[in-house]
Amino acid sequence: MEAFQVTVFPDIVDVLRHEHEQIRRLCTAVREAGRDRKKRPLAALLQAVHLHQLGETAVAHPAARNSSRNGDIIARTCQSEGAGLERSLTELSRLGVRHPGFDAGFANLSGAMLDHAADQERDEFPLLRRHVPAQRLHMMASAMQDIQIMART
């Protein structure tokens, strides 16, 4: 007799946490790479942050905004911070890894990105878990992944 196996598909919070972890690893890769080896992890980080921000803006923040009384301010703050961090990362990337201020600028920016992810995990994710039905959270994960796939093409 075969064992019955249940597959649990991730919801939007699981997907976002996974993306935050990926961004953390890429920040570490950029920080630890030698000057001549920063370009590739930096490009991967730019792509990851862009897709993450795109998905959050289209799917996660609107749901959090409508979830509770303070959801609007939390979601707007997260969205504004995320957009600002993405712009700053793009600007730093344009300077290039050989720019004398790149390492110091990246250290400050990556610290701010990690703080933003921690704040979002503390403030916004619990709103989604508490106030959005589980089935919708799973549908949101699929919607976000669809948006990200379309953005890649």
N, C-alpha and C positions, 0 to 999 in steps of 0.2 A: 504494500500500500504506500502510495506517495504522500509525503507530508504536504499539508496545505500551507502555502506561503502567502503572506500578505505584504504587498508593496505599498509603502507610504510615500506619496509624492510630496515634495516640499511645498510649503506655502510661501507667500511673499516675504514674510519675516525670515524664514530659513534662507531663501535666495539672497536677500539683502545682507544677512550676516555672513554668508559665504563670500559674497562680493567684498565686504569689508575686510575679511581675512585675506583675500587675494590682494587687495590694495595694500594692506599692511606688509605682506610678503614682498610686493613689488617696491615699496618704499625702502625696505631693508636692502633689496638687491641693488637699487640705485645708490644708496648711501655707501654700501660696502664695495661696490665695483671700482676698479681703477679708472682714472680719467678717460682712458681710451676704450673702456668697456661699459660706460654708462648709457650710451645712446640706445641700445636695444632694450634694456629694462625700462628706460625712461619712455620710449615709444609705447611699450606695452602698458605702462602706468597711465599714460595719456589716454589710450584707447579704453582701458578699464574704467577710468574715472568718467570719461565722456559717456560711455554706455550706461554706467551706473546712474549717473545724474539724469540722463534721458529717461530711463525707466522709472526712477523715483518721481520725477516731475510729472510724468504722464499717468502713473498708477498709484504709487504709495502715498505721496503727499495729499492728493485730493481725498483719498479715503480717510486719512488721519485728520484732515481739516474738518471733515463732516462727522467725525466720530464722537466728539464730546464738546463741552463748553470751552475748554482750553485747547482743544485740538487745532483750532485755526491758528492761534499764535505759535504753537509748537511747530506745526507743519510749515508755516511761512518762514519761521526762523531757520529751520533745517534747510528749506529750499534756497533761501537767500544765501546762507553760509556755503552750501554746496556749490552753488553757481559761482560765487566769488572765489572759492578755492580752485574750481576748474579753470576760471579765467587766469588766476595767478600762476597755475601750473603751466598753462599754455604760454604765458608771457615768459616765464623762466625757461621753458624749453626753447623758445625763440632766441633767447640770449645764447644758448648753446652750452654744452658741458665744459667747454674750454674757457668760458668766461671766468674771470678771476672771482666773481661773486657767486658763482653757481653753487658751490658746495654749502656755503653759509646760507644762501637763500633757500636751497633745498632742505637743509636741516630745519629751518624755521617753518617752511611750508609743510613739510611732511609731519612735523609735530602738530601743526594746526589741523591737518587732515585727520590724524589719529584722534585728536581731541574731539573733532566734529563727529567722527564715527562713534566714539564712546558716548557722547551726548545724545546722539540719535538713538543708539541702542537703549539708553537709559530713559529717554523722554518719549520718543515717537513710537518705538516698537511696542511697548506695553499698551499704548492706546489702540493700536491695530489689533493686538491679541485680545484685548478686553472688550472692544466695542464692535468689531467686525466679525460677522459669522464665519466659522471655519471654512465652509464651502466657498465663500467669496474670497477668502484669503488664498485658497488654492487656485481659484480662477484668476486672481490678480497676478499670481506667479506666472501663469501661462501667458497672460496678456503682456506682462513685462518682458518675458522672454521673446515673444513675437515682435515686440517693438524693437528690441535689441538686434534681433536677426535681420529685420528690415533695414535697420540703420547701417549694418555691416555691408549690405549689398549696394 
